[in-house]
């Protein structure tokens, strides 16, 4: 089956996924403000919105007729909104940023009206001088499924398939991942007009897969991809702006041991990273199992920070002598990931070294110990 057909099947079935109970509490957020809900395609934004707000007025900008009508006459939404409507959803709002002026006007005229504005890319909104409603809407993000939504017993599935709902429960997960990576990621870039050469970006994307969970060397990536280091920086920024990846900064406040300063990069989903890496099946005890588990823990932490709406930086720490701790929450919680059933003192070297420099409140080891 061609990638385009697989992608079409994914998009057609996007609202027929198994309905998971999502952690994000949009209703609580809407009691205070309207909401920008960002997240990559297939994270379940539309499914969630339809489930949580079945009575909302819904405008899907992926529908050609809706897009044509609102792009020609943004006031059409205000003029046709049913009386008494309390919640309005605009899906994929980044496709029509000019519509936000109309949203702003409607919020000003009706203080009780709430908008949920979803998008799979924040780049046009954040970088184009677009009206972001001057604080009248909060920004939040929907991540792929997390442990609290899936429950125990599916770790190996997630390390192989990732956590996008439609792919996690797919009968053909690897084919669907190929469709997602091979078509959607590149088509999204083309549709957004984010780069002059899709071919250059495609080569970069293949090389960027090898950077997942690693310190990023722009010169080396550029050499492998055949593009200048400056372009590599722009491409990584595009991945962040389109919600496809994250930079994980290095923690630099230690004194006794000189820290490195180079950031790491993680893709937003383990399955997507596996596909870009052409990684074979992830099996317990393998090196790929450890890398995938570390990646998954990072994504769980990233989602917890966003869903909890706490201002707590996430970083990693590595000394110049190559002692490392996988994750550091703020200045006081250190987390090490070990994909092994028996943890010894040797595995705690990074945590113990960091504790000599920082007054850590908690030191956590994530592992596969049976007890």
Beta strands, then each sheet from edge to edge (+ up, - down):
strand 1: 34-38
strand 2: 57-60
strand 3: 87-91
strand 4: 114-119
strand 5: 137-141
strand 6: 214-215
strand 7: 245-250
strand 8: 264-267
strand 9: 314-318
strand 10: 324-329
strand 11: 333-337
strand 12: 362-366
sheet 1: 2+ 3+ 4+ 1+ 5+
sheet 2: 6+ 8- 7+ 9+ 10- 11+ 12+
end
